[in-house]
């Protein structure tokens, strides 16, 4: 027992000796940079609960003299529509991300198979959208005139489902992090390509899938341009488009000289322009801030794909 304690104490001493002055300075610098990055987000949250008159007179501050919920009240008075738009955005984000990850993972896997006859063709085909893009006008014409899709949630999923850069990231991860001998052994044992992909390749792609999935989910969550192009029904409007409409309605009220008393009473006597803007930002980024810590490890690992071999 004494020998084990001595070995443990020696390990602790050797670990303590490894911490150098440079590492301490680097840690302090990184903490300072992290604080600088977190301060704007904190200011947004504080400003969302700050009284509108305080924001108009003193500007944005970390220590407001008066707090108020008028900004959130202006957003939350769209209660039912806000709940519906949240549901639409969550459905689009989850379904689009899962479908896109599955399609792109299978595409990337096909590009790494040694004897696959269409390997070069798939590589060139994946680069075409990156080099030659028709823009939003051609996309709108194709979906509405050729596919005859109008006011459909599919139009919010398909345009962002597959990305060339994401395919390259997934392909690079397979090539650098998954041994080809492992897949060859599975094929020798009689496993087909589908079984090899779903039982061997896909489980080992978790870090890259988490990184790409987080970026896809963020893009879906923040998308409003496709909704503005294709969606007309209120029941199918995503969260971002609804919040833009709320901001426009507030700007319209501010431009009117004789504001109706009903509108003022609904907003408790004043129109919260700046606090409502910050409240909409909180509504948007809140879920992302909550979800990110759970995927942080995989996200960082996925971003460092191919940087270090071995």
C-alpha positions as CSV (number, residue, x, y, z in Angstrom):
1,X,0.0,0.0,0.0
2,X,2.8,2.4,0.9
3,X,4.5,1.7,-2.5
4,X,1.2,2.5,-4.3
5,X,0.9,5.7,-2.4
6,X,4.4,6.7,-3.2
7,X,3.9,5.9,-6.9
8,X,0.7,8.0,-6.9
9,X,2.4,10.9,-5.2
10,X,5.3,10.7,-7.7
11,X,2.8,10.8,-10.6
12,X,1.1,13.9,-9.1
13,X,4.5,15.6,-8.7
14,X,5.5,14.8,-12.3
15,X,2.1,16.1,-13.5
16,X,2.6,19.3,-11.5
17,X,6.0,19.8,-13.0
18,X,4.6,19.6,-16.5
19,X,2.6,22.9,-16.0
20,X,4.8,25.6,-17.3
21,X,4.6,29.4,-17.0
22,X,3.8,29.6,-20.7
23,X,0.8,27.3,-20.3
24,X,-0.5,29.5,-17.5
25,X,-0.1,32.6,-19.5
26,X,-1.8,31.0,-22.5
27,X,-4.7,29.9,-20.3
28,X,-5.1,33.4,-19.0
29,X,-5.1,34.8,-22.5
30,X,-7.7,32.2,-23.7
31,X,-9.9,33.0,-20.7
32,X,-9.7,36.7,-21.5
33,X,-10.6,36.1,-25.2
34,X,-13.5,33.8,-24.1
35,X,-14.7,36.6,-21.8
36,X,-14.6,39.1,-24.7
37,X,-16.6,36.7,-26.8
38,X,-19.2,36.1,-24.1
39,X,-19.7,39.8,-23.2
40,X,-21.7,40.7,-26.3
41,X,-24.1,37.7,-25.7
42,X,-24.5,38.8,-22.1
43,X,-25.2,42.3,-23.2
44,X,-27.9,41.1,-25.5
45,X,-29.6,39.2,-22.7
46,X,-29.4,42.2,-20.4
47,X,-30.7,44.6,-23.0
48,X,-33.7,42.3,-23.7
49,X,-34.8,42.9,-20.1
50,X,-33.9,46.7,-20.1
51,X,-36.6,49.4,-20.1
52,X,-37.0,51.0,-23.6
53,X,-36.6,54.6,-22.2
54,X,-33.3,53.6,-20.5
55,X,-32.0,52.2,-23.8
56,X,-33.0,55.4,-25.7
57,X,-31.3,57.7,-23.2
58,X,-28.3,55.9,-21.9
59,X,-27.8,53.2,-24.6
60,X,-26.8,49.6,-24.1
61,X,-25.2,49.0,-20.7
62,X,-24.4,46.0,-18.5
63,X,-26.0,47.7,-15.4
64,X,-29.3,49.3,-16.5
65,X,-31.1,51.5,-14.0
66,X,-34.5,50.0,-14.8
67,X,-35.6,46.6,-16.0
68,X,-38.7,45.8,-18.0
69,X,-40.4,42.9,-19.8
70,X,-41.9,45.1,-22.6
71,X,-39.5,43.8,-25.2
72,X,-40.5,40.2,-24.5
73,X,-44.2,41.1,-24.2
74,X,-44.0,42.6,-27.7
75,X,-42.7,39.3,-29.0
76,X,-44.7,36.9,-26.8
77,X,-48.1,38.6,-27.7
78,X,-47.8,36.5,-30.9
79,X,-48.2,33.5,-28.6
80,X,-49.9,30.9,-30.7
81,X,-48.2,31.9,-34.0
82,X,-44.8,31.9,-32.1
83,X,-45.5,28.4,-30.8
84,X,-46.4,27.2,-34.3
85,X,-43.3,28.8,-35.9
86,X,-41.1,27.2,-33.2
87,X,-42.6,23.8,-34.1
88,X,-42.1,24.4,-37.9
89,X,-38.4,25.5,-37.3
90,X,-37.7,22.5,-35.0
91,X,-39.2,20.1,-37.6
92,X,-37.3,21.6,-40.5
93,X,-34.0,21.6,-38.5
94,X,-34.2,18.1,-37.2
95,X,-35.6,16.4,-40.4
96,X,-33.3,18.4,-42.7
97,X,-30.2,17.7,-40.7
98,X,-30.9,14.0,-40.3
99,X,-31.8,13.5,-44.0
100,X,-28.8,15.6,-45.1
101,X,-26.3,13.8,-42.9
102,X,-27.5,10.4,-44.1
103,X,-27.4,11.3,-47.8
104,X,-24.0,13.1,-47.5
105,X,-22.5,10.3,-45.4
106,X,-23.5,7.7,-48.0
107,X,-22.2,9.9,-50.8
108,X,-18.8,10.4,-49.0
109,X,-18.5,6.7,-48.3
110,X,-19.0,5.9,-52.0
111,X,-16.2,8.4,-52.8
112,X,-13.8,6.4,-50.6
113,X,-14.5,2.9,-51.9
114,X,-11.4,1.8,-53.8
115,X,-13.0,-0.2,-56.6
116,X,-16.2,1.8,-57.0
117,X,-16.7,2.6,-60.7
118,X,-18.4,5.9,-60.3
119,X,-15.9,7.3,-57.8
120,X,-14.4,9.9,-60.0
121,X,-17.8,10.9,-61.4
122,X,-19.2,11.5,-57.9
123,X,-16.1,13.6,-57.0
124,X,-16.7,15.9,-60.1
125,X,-20.4,15.9,-59.6
126,X,-20.1,17.1,-56.0
127,X,-17.9,20.1,-57.2
128,X,-20.4,21.4,-59.8
129,X,-22.8,23.2,-57.3
130,X,-19.8,24.9,-55.7
131,X,-18.4,26.2,-59.0
132,X,-21.6,26.9,-60.9
133,X,-24.6,28.1,-59.0
134,X,-27.7,29.3,-60.6
135,X,-28.8,31.6,-57.8
136,X,-32.1,32.0,-56.1
137,X,-34.0,33.0,-59.2
138,X,-33.2,29.7,-61.0
139,X,-33.9,27.8,-57.8
140,X,-37.3,29.4,-57.4
141,X,-38.2,28.7,-61.1
142,X,-37.2,25.0,-60.8
143,X,-39.1,24.3,-57.6
144,X,-42.2,26.2,-58.5
145,X,-42.5,25.6,-62.3
146,X,-40.8,22.3,-62.8
147,X,-41.5,20.5,-59.6
148,X,-44.8,22.4,-59.0
149,X,-44.0,22.9,-55.3
150,X,-45.6,25.9,-53.6
151,X,-46.1,26.7,-50.0
152,X,-44.6,23.4,-48.9
153,X,-42.3,22.6,-46.0
154,X,-40.2,20.4,-48.4
155,X,-39.1,23.7,-50.0
156,X,-37.4,24.7,-46.7
157,X,-35.5,21.4,-46.5
158,X,-34.3,20.5,-50.0
159,X,-32.3,23.6,-50.9
160,X,-30.0,23.2,-47.9
161,X,-30.0,19.4,-47.6
162,X,-26.7,18.7,-49.4
163,X,-23.5,20.8,-49.3
164,X,-20.3,20.2,-51.2
165,X,-18.1,21.4,-48.3
166,X,-19.9,19.0,-45.9
167,X,-19.3,16.1,-48.3
168,X,-15.6,16.9,-48.4
169,X,-15.4,17.1,-44.6
170,X,-17.1,13.7,-44.3
171,X,-15.0,12.1,-47.0
172,X,-11.8,13.5,-45.4
173,X,-12.8,12.0,-42.1
174,X,-13.4,8.6,-43.5
175,X,-10.0,8.7,-45.3
176,X,-8.0,9.9,-42.4
177,X,-9.8,8.4,-39.3
178,X,-11.3,5.1,-40.4
179,X,-8.9,2.3,-41.5
180,X,-9.6,0.9,-44.9
181,X,-8.5,-2.5,-43.7
182,X,-11.4,-2.5,-41.3
183,X,-13.9,-2.1,-44.2
184,X,-12.0,-4.6,-46.3
185,X,-12.2,-7.2,-43.5
186,X,-15.9,-6.7,-43.3
187,X,-16.3,-7.3,-47.0
188,X,-14.1,-10.4,-46.8
189,X,-16.4,-11.7,-44.0
190,X,-19.3,-11.4,-46.4
191,X,-20.8,-8.0,-45.4
192,X,-22.3,-6.0,-48.2
193,X,-21.7,-2.3,-48.8
194,X,-24.9,-1.3,-46.9
195,X,-24.1,-3.4,-43.9
196,X,-20.5,-2.2,-43.9
197,X,-21.7,1.4,-44.0
198,X,-24.4,1.2,-41.4
199,X,-22.6,-1.1,-38.9
200,X,-19.0,0.0,-39.3
201,X,-18.5,3.3,-41.1
202,X,-21.5,5.2,-39.8
203,X,-20.9,4.6,-36.0
204,X,-17.2,5.6,-36.4
205,X,-18.2,8.9,-38.1
206,X,-19.8,10.4,-35.0
207,X,-17.3,13.3,-34.5
208,X,-17.6,14.4,-38.2
209,X,-21.4,13.9,-38.2
210,X,-21.7,16.0,-35.0
211,X,-19.6,18.8,-36.5
212,X,-21.4,18.9,-39.8
213,X,-24.8,18.3,-38.2
214,X,-24.3,21.3,-35.9
215,X,-23.4,23.5,-38.8
216,X,-26.4,22.2,-40.8
217,X,-28.8,22.6,-37.9
218,X,-27.6,26.2,-37.3
219,X,-28.1,27.0,-41.0
220,X,-31.6,25.5,-41.0
221,X,-32.5,27.3,-37.7
222,X,-31.4,30.7,-39.0
223,X,-32.8,30.3,-42.6
224,X,-35.5,32.8,-43.6
225,X,-34.8,33.5,-47.2
226,X,-36.3,30.3,-48.5
227,X,-39.4,30.8,-46.4
228,X,-39.7,34.3,-47.8
229,X,-39.5,32.9,-51.3
230,X,-41.8,29.9,-51.0
231,X,-44.0,30.1,-47.9
232,X,-47.2,32.1,-47.8
233,X,-49.3,30.3,-45.1
234,X,-48.9,31.5,-41.5
235,X,-49.1,27.9,-40.3
236,X,-45.9,27.1,-42.2
237,X,-43.8,30.1,-41.4
238,X,-40.6,29.4,-39.6
239,X,-39.4,31.3,-36.5
240,X,-36.9,33.5,-38.3
241,X,-39.5,34.8,-40.8
242,X,-42.0,35.4,-38.0
243,X,-39.5,37.5,-36.0
244,X,-38.7,39.5,-39.1
245,X,-42.4,40.2,-39.5
246,X,-42.6,41.3,-35.8
247,X,-39.7,43.7,-36.3
248,X,-41.4,45.1,-39.4
249,X,-44.6,45.6,-37.6
250,X,-42.8,47.5,-34.8
251,X,-41.0,49.7,-37.3
252,X,-44.4,50.4,-39.0
253,X,-45.9,51.5,-35.7
254,X,-43.0,53.8,-35.0
255,X,-43.4,55.4,-38.4
256,X,-47.1,56.2,-37.7
257,X,-47.7,59.5,-36.0
258,X,-51.1,58.8,-34.5
259,X,-50.6,55.3,-33.0
260,X,-53.9,53.6,-32.1
261,X,-54.6,53.3,-28.4
262,X,-55.2,49.6,-28.7
263,X,-51.6,49.1,-30.0
264,X,-50.1,51.2,-27.2
265,X,-52.2,49.4,-24.5
266,X,-51.0,46.1,-25.9
267,X,-47.4,47.3,-25.4
268,X,-48.0,48.9,-22.0
269,X,-47.9,52.5,-23.2
270,X,-44.7,52.5,-25.3
271,X,-43.3,50.7,-28.3
272,X,-40.1,48.7,-27.4
273,X,-38.0,49.0,-30.4
274,X,-34.5,48.2,-29.1
275,X,-35.5,45.8,-26.3
276,X,-37.8,44.0,-28.7
277,X,-35.0,43.5,-31.1
278,X,-32.8,42.1,-28.4
279,X,-35.7,39.9,-27.3
280,X,-36.0,38.4,-30.8
281,X,-32.3,37.7,-30.7
282,X,-32.6,35.9,-27.4
283,X,-35.5,33.8,-28.8
284,X,-33.4,32.8,-31.7
285,X,-30.0,32.0,-30.1
286,X,-31.4,30.6,-26.8
287,X,-31.9,27.0,-28.1
288,X,-28.5,27.0,-29.8
289,X,-26.7,28.1,-26.6
290,X,-28.5,25.3,-24.7
291,X,-27.7,22.6,-27.3
292,X,-24.1,23.5,-28.1
293,X,-22.4,22.2,-24.9
294,X,-23.8,18.7,-25.5
295,X,-22.1,18.6,-29.0
296,X,-19.0,20.7,-28.2
297,X,-16.6,17.7,-27.9
298,X,-17.7,16.2,-31.2
299,X,-17.9,19.6,-32.9
300,X,-14.3,20.5,-32.0
301,X,-13.0,17.1,-32.9
302,X,-14.8,17.2,-36.3
303,X,-13.4,20.6,-37.1
304,X,-9.8,19.3,-36.6
305,X,-10.3,16.5,-39.2
306,X,-7.1,15.8,-41.1
307,X,-5.0,18.3,-39.1
308,X,-3.0,15.6,-37.3
309,X,-2.4,12.1,-38.6
310,X,-1.7,9.1,-36.5
